[in-house]
Amino acid sequence: MNEHTNENETFLVIGGAGMLGYEIVLQLLKKGKRVRVLDIKMLDDSRVEAVTGDIRDPRAVRAACEGVTTVFQTAAAVWDPALPGRVYDEVNVDGNRNVVAACQSLGVAKLVFTSTMDVVVDGARPVVDGDESLPYPAVVPKDPYSRTKITAEKMMLSANSPNLAVCVLRPAGMYGARDKYHVPNIIKTARSGLNIRLGNGSAKFSHVYSENVAYAHVLAAEHLHPGSRVAGQAYFVTDHEPENLFDFMAPFLAELGFPPARLRIPSSLAYPLAWVSERVSPKSNFNRFAVIQTCIDHTFSHDKATKDFGYRPIVSKEEAFKRTMAWLKKEWGKPKC
């Protein structure tokens, strides 16, 4: 057992009913840990102490952090064109401020924060095998998700101290069971009849399976304590070889019965079309953010995580596909053709 762990400690997973949060819960339970969850959605799992609450409510956060030694903060307002802009600031900035304040005042020892690869993406230059030396964008991103996640990440790292050890994990494009955004957005587009490919297919994108991300979080927490090499650090989390986004998504769509995409739009045309789409239909998933993510290289390395706390993916790409597909079939079934 790690000298910095306690058999009687309680782990709090904020956002524990979500895709990543619940995988962290499951891995902690396998280790015999006592787990508490705070989420706006009630988690139906008798093995954990489930608390319904919102990180925007400081009293709910403080109550959830009482008696806890380690906090995993996975809750976030995730990029969604339909989400009001103010919600990103309320959740990703004010909410995380509540989490830091509660941890500091209650003497929580460890805080592991889930950030995103998007904090270093500026939309103008490709990222190839990016590492943690990449700076934040020189110009504040216009999209509220990236902007508020940068603010939150800076807040978390500055909270690292001799009393509260903090580290930040930056997953690449995450997918898995309970995915509400990444793969489902592609399925929604295909189901609407707009099964298209953007770009010439050369751009690569790093994905990571949710169970592998959860494993990285648990490992990081085990190595996290004041003065450790993990404290005050940020880490990218990926797993297998990057590939073009549409090549990655194609097997999921095929398994669900969607025909292959026949229409291709070059990036030079897709970007101005997305600009128009944003003005005509502001809540559409076809926007400049999506074009940038699919037509420019966004690949990252998890070498630092391997070096500092031994992270390596525990689920193969093939097994990750199989497990994700089983969940997708329950949620989506066959397309309505």
N, C-alpha and C positions, 0 to 999 in steps of 0.2 A: 504493500500500500504506500502511496506517496505520502511523505512526511507532512505535507500540507493539507491532507484530507482528514476528515473526521467522520467516524462511522455513524454518528448521530446527526449529521448535518442535513438540512433541508435545502433542496434546490428549487428555485422558482423559475418557471418558464413563462415569460410574458409573451402572449401570442401563441400559447401552447395548443390551441385548437387548429392552428393553420398548418400548411404544408410542411414547412421546416420545423416549426415549434413542436408538432406532435411527434415527428421523427426523433427529436431530441428527447422528448418525454419517454418514448419507447426504449431508447438506448440507455437512458438513466435507470429505468425500471429493470432492464436486463442486468444491470450492475447491482441491483438490490437497493437503489437509492430511494429516499423519501422525496416525493415530488409534489409540488404545488403549481397550479396553473392559474394565470390571470388572463382572461380573454373576454372580448365583448360577446362571444358566442360560448354557451355552456358546453364544456367537454364532457361527453358521456363515457366516462371510464372510471369505474369504481376503485381502481388502484391508485388514483391520485386525488389530492384535495383540490377540487375545481372551484374557482372563484370567478363569478361574472363581474366584470368591471372594465373601465375604459382608462387608458393611460393619460387621457386628458383630465381625469379626475384625480388630483393629488391625494385626496383622502383614500381613494380606492388603491392607489399605488402603494401608499405608505402601509396600509393594512396588509396588503399582499406581501410586502417585504419584511414584516415583523417576524423575527426569529429565523430569518433565512441567512445562509452563509454564502451562497452563490446564486447570482441572477443571470439568466440568459434573456436578453432583450431582443426578441425577433419581430415584435409587432411594428407595423409601418403602414402608412398610406402609400400604396404601391401605384406606379404609373397607370393611369386610367383616364382617357379623354373625357369620360363622363363625370369625373369627380370634381366638385367645386375647388377652385384653387386654394381657398382659405383652409381647407381640410389638411392639406400637406403641412402647412405651418403649425396648425393646431396639434397634429399627431406627431409629425417627425421632428419638430423643434420643441414646442411647449411640452408635449408628452414625454419626450426624452429628458427634458429638463426636470420634470417631476420624478423620473426614475433615478437620475443622478442624485437629486436632493434627498430622496428617501434612502438610498443606499448610504450616503454620507452621514445622515443623521442617525440612522439605525445601526451603524457599524457593520454593514455587509462587507465581507472580505473581498469578494470577487464579482466582477461585472463583465460579461462577454456580450458585445454588441454586434448585431448583424447589420452590416452596411451593404454596399453593392459595388460592383466594378464600375458603375456609371459615375462614381465620384471623380474619376480621372479622365472621363471621355469628354472631349470638347466639341465633337461633331465635325471638326475640320480635318483632322489628321488621323490616319490609321494607327492602330495599336497592334503591334506584332510581338507576341511573346512578352507582353508587358509585365514589369515587376513593380515592387513597392517604391522604387526610386522615382516613379512617375509623379509629377506634381499635380495639384488641383488645377483646373482650367484657369488661365489668366483672366478670362472674362467670365463673370458669373453666368451659368447656364440659364436660358430662358425657361426651360421646362421646369415646373415646380418640384417634380420628384427629385431630379438630380441636385437642384439647388438646395433643397431642404435636407437631403441626405448628406451633402457636404457639410452643412452647418451642424448637423447632428454628430457626424463623425468627429469633427474638430472639437465639439463640446465633450464628447466621450473621452477622447485622447487627453484633453487638458485636465480631465477629472482624475486621471491616474495619479496616485499618491502613495506614501508609505502606509496609509490606512485603508485605501481602496485600490486594489489592483484591477486595471481595466485593459482589455484588448479588443480589437476590432477585426472582424472577418468580413471579407468582401467576396461573396459568391459571384461566379459568372452567371450566365443565363440558366436559371434553375428550373428543373422540371421534376415531376414525380406525382405520386398520388396526392389528391387534394389541391392540385395546381388549378388556380382560378384564372390565370393570366396568360402564361407563356404559350403552351401548346393549345389551350382552349381558344385563344384569339385566332390562331391559324385555322382551327376547325370551324369557328364561326364564319370566318371569311370564305372558306371552302363551301360551307353549307349555304351561304348566301349566293353562291354561283360565281364568286370572284376568286376562283382558285388560280392565282397568277404568281409569277416569279418576278422579283425585282432584281435588276442588275444582270451582269453577265455570268454569274455563278462562280467567279473567282474569289470573292470575299469570304474570309473564314471567320467563324464565330466560336467562342468557347462556351460550352454548356457544362453543367454539373448536375448530377443526380442528387435529389434531396437527402437521401440516406447518407451519401458521402459527405454532404455539407454538415449534416447533424453530427457525424462522426468527428469531423474537424472541430466543431464547437466543443464537444465533450472532451476531446484530447487537449484542446487549448486550455480549457478550464482546469484540467488536471495538472498542467504545467504552469498555471498562472498563480503567482503570489507576489507580494511586494518585493521588488528588486530582481525578479526573475527576468530572463531575456525576453519573455513574452509580454511582460507588463509594459503598457504604453506603446504597443506596436500594432500595426495593421497588417493583414495578410490576405492575399488573394486565395480563393479556393476554387479549383477546377478539378476535373478528373481525367477524361480521356482525350484523344487527339481532336483538335478543333476541325470543323468542316463548315461548308456553306450552310447557312440557316435553312434554306429550302431543301437541300439534300438531307439534312438532319430530320426535317419534318416529314419528308416524303413517305417513309415507312409507316408512320403513325396514320397518315391520311389513307394510305393504301390498305392498311389493316382494317380501317373503318369503312372501306368500300368507296372512297372517293376516287374519281379518275385522276390521272396525272395532269398537272397544270399544262395547258397548251399555250397560254399567253405569257409572253415575256416583255417586260418594260425596262429599257435601259435606264441606268441611274440618272443620266443626263436629262431624261424626260420625266422620270419618276419624281424627282425633287420639286420641280415647278408644279407638277400635277398635285403633289401632296400639299403644296402651299395653297393652291386653289381649294383643295378638299377641306382644309382647315377652316376656310372662310365660308364655304357653302354648307359644310356639315361638321361643326366643331367637335362633335362627339365621335366622329369616325375614327377607326383604328388606322386608316390610311392617312398618315401625316408625316411631317418631315422627320420627327423622331424615329419613326419606324423605318423610313428610307435610310437614314444614317446607320441604324443598327444592322441593316441587312446588306447594304451596298459598300460598306467600308470595313476593312479588317478590324476585328475586336477580339484578339486572342491574348491570353494571360498565362502566367506560369505560377505554379504553387510551390516552387522550390524553397522559398523562405519558410513556408509552413512545414515542409518536410524536414528542413534543417533544424528549426527551432523547437518543434514539438512532435515530430515523427509522423506527420500526416501523409498517408497514401490512401487512395480510394479503396474501399472494401467491397464495393459492388461493381461487377464488370458492366461494360456498356450493354452487352447482350441481356444480362439479367435485369439491368435497369429498364431496358425497353420492355421486357416481358412483364415486369411488375407494374410499370406505368400503364401499359396497354390494358392490363386486366382491370385497372381502375377506370380508365377512359371508356371501356366498353360498357361498364355499369352506368357511367354518367351520361354517355352520348349515344350508345347503341349504333345502329346503322344510319347512314344519311337518308334524309327524306328526298329521294330523287323523283 
